[in-house]
Amino acid sequence: MPLSLEQYATYLDSRKDLPWPAPPTAVAVKARPHLTRLPRVRAVLWNVYGTLLAIPPNGELLFEHPQAFIMNNALDKTIQEFKMWASMSRKPGQPSDYMLSQYRQLLAEQSSVPGGGERHPDVQIERVWETILKRLMQKDYTFDASFYGSLNELSRKVAYFFHASLQGTACYPGAAQAMRHVAESGLSQGLLADGQCFTTVQLARGLAAQDGGAILSRLLTEGLSVLSHEIRGKKPSERLFRRAIELLQAKGITPSETLHVGSRIPQDLVMAKRLGMHTALFAGDKNSLNATPEQLKENATRPDVLLTELSQIAEVVG
């Protein structure tokens, strides 16, 4: 029976031949917490990258790394792991150079066809890899379906492997404790974030590394998470936030009863505040923090809460 994406990630961890990039270490921010009790909050929606998950270099998921060496190394590892080279065109240069040109072309095509007039389009990265695999299959590429599953399932695993080779991730200190507090307080809990098909797998593994009892599927309220790849719009996409509001309303929760936690005022908090949510800024890592002194003062952008540690959520809700 084919491995699920979660099982595949566990399988990769069991191998000794795959050195992964190290997750970043958080750089402390010179800031004082501002913790305001929000007794009427019934739901907490978390941003993922840069808020719950540390990821280099700036707290955002990358499709192409600014350092060419890292990008080429991730592509080389992917080509070797999935035995793609035999079905690739034999053009001058390194295999990663040829793959990079294909990857960039398909990434640009995905970005330019979001549909619905989205001002902040996002891609479905597994579709990029699926198209690459289809092209390889025209040149007799084959894979073990009993292990990887269907072409779509293989595409998701390739996407996971490539991004794991590109950027190391780990939960920020206190992430598991914070999410457990919200869940155990009887509040609804979800994700409102830029993310791909493997984002919840990365988050689940990061939480489990901190606390074996912090099982993501049990911490999240069913039907209360929205990731950017699902609607092809990334933050600060209004469609992304309005989809979250629809999910909240289906559970009888209003925006004014919701707290959104993020590390970037322009992308995470401005739209949430505009649509009536409470907002909390996580200022625990200089690398992922995006907030100016002016934004912290202006009424339209000032967060209701400022967290310097994720565990401080216990002093705000629940």
Helices and strands as residue ranges (DSSP letters): H 5-13, E 43-46, E 53-54, H 68-81, G 85-87, H 95-111, H 125-137, H 145-148, H 151-166, E 170-171, H 175-184, E 188-193, H 199-210, H 216-219, E 226-227, H 228-231, H 238-250, G 255-257, E 258-262, I 265-269, H 270-274, E 278-282, H 293-297, E 305-307, G 310-315
